[in-house]
């Protein structure tokens, strides 16, 4: 087990679906800042400004940029994130699914709505983990996770963040998006310093408040999968879409697109 983790981290992750890891990316904050700046200066086709007309501030997000942004590659390669992911997922191998940048500028009131990531993705499995790392101190605008939601019997309905429309046509296959603050759910959230991280299961219901402070809130996320994760067909285009991947239901993710970043058998 990596030195940053204790047995309580492993137990809490399995039980609650999310856990706080102090200083996971502490040695790579500058790389993440550089990567975010490069990403915002040269966004991909997936970049979005998630604000409705008239809403104050700026909420930028973009994903799947690690292969063209060298500082992100350095973080993936040289940080302990692969080994920590293997420990949390109890997996021999760790594959990179994708990266995600989320920036809420000072005074941005837009919330990140409650959602689970897994319904948007074309992957299925119990060995999954996302790492959410701010490079600015956060308190009120930190990540919020509903404890135990990764074990709910039905997934939460995925919606489009800007239009609030249903993401897939078969809404009956999903449970309505709950209101955790008003329904008495146990919400996990932590004040965080640059380089800290929250690790959470793809099935975790999570969201964030707006950033009404006078400081930026830049966050970098990595989504990783383990041994039991497989490609699954959805009833519509997924996000990220990864067009032309050529995979079929039940297959492991192709390693040339989704590289293994840590393997216990290789001792790396």
Residue, then its C-alpha position, 0 to 999 in steps of 0.5 A: x500500500x502506498x504511504x499516503x494511504x492507510x487501511x481506513x482509506x481502503x475501508x472508507x472508499x469501499x463503504x462510502x464511495x469517496x475518500x479524501x487523500x491529503x497531498x496526493x498531487x502536492x509535488x505536481x501542482x505547478x504541472x497541473x496549473x501549466x496544463x490547465x493554462x495550456x488547455x484553456x488557451x487551446x481548448x479541444x472540440x469537447x470544451x464547453x462554457x457551462x453558463x446560461x445567458x445572463x449568468x455571472x462568471x465563467x465555468x469552463x470544462x474540457x476533457x480528453x487532452x492528456x495526449x496533447x498536453x505534456x504537463x498532464x502526461x507528467x502528472x499521470x506518469x510521475x505522480x503516485x496516482x496509479x499506485x493509489x488507484x490500484x490500492x483503492x480499487x483493489x485492482x492489479x492493473x490501472x488504465x487511464x480512461x480520461x482527464x477532465x479540467x473544470x474551472x470556475x472563475x471568481x464570482x461564478x454562481x453556476x453550480x455543478x449539478x448533482x450527478x453520477x459519472x457512470x451513466x455518461x460513460x461507456x464503461x461498466x465495473x466496480x473497480x473505478x476511481x476518479x481523482x478530483x484535485x484543486x490547484x487553488x484553496x477551496x472550501x465552499x466550492x469544494x467537491x460534495x459526495x453523497x456517501x454510499x450512493x455508489x451502491x444504489x440499485x438504480x443509476x441516477x438520470x443523466x442530464x445535459x448540464x446546460x439545457x437540463x435535458x435528459x441525456x438518453x431517451x429511456x428515462x425509466x431506466x434511471x432514478x430521478x435526480x435527488x436533492x441531497x440537501x433537502x432529503x437528509x442524505x449524508x454529504x461528504x465534503x472537505x476543505x482542500x489545499x492545492x494538491x489534495x485530492x478526493x477519490x470517488x467511484x464513478x457511481x458516486x452522486x456528486x456535485x459542487x456549489x458555485x464559486x462566489x469567492x473572489x478567487x479562481x477555482x481550478x480543478x483537474x480530474x483523472x478517471x481511471x479503471x481497474x481489472x473488472x471494467x468493460x466496455x458497455x453499449x449505451x442507448x445513445x452517444x456517450x460522454x466522452x464519445x471516443x468516436x471510432x473506438x471499435x470496441x464491442x460489449x464486454x471487451x476490456x478497454x483497448x490499451x492503445x487508447x486507454x493505456x495501463x499506467x500502473x501494474x502490480x505484476x510489473x512492479x511499477 
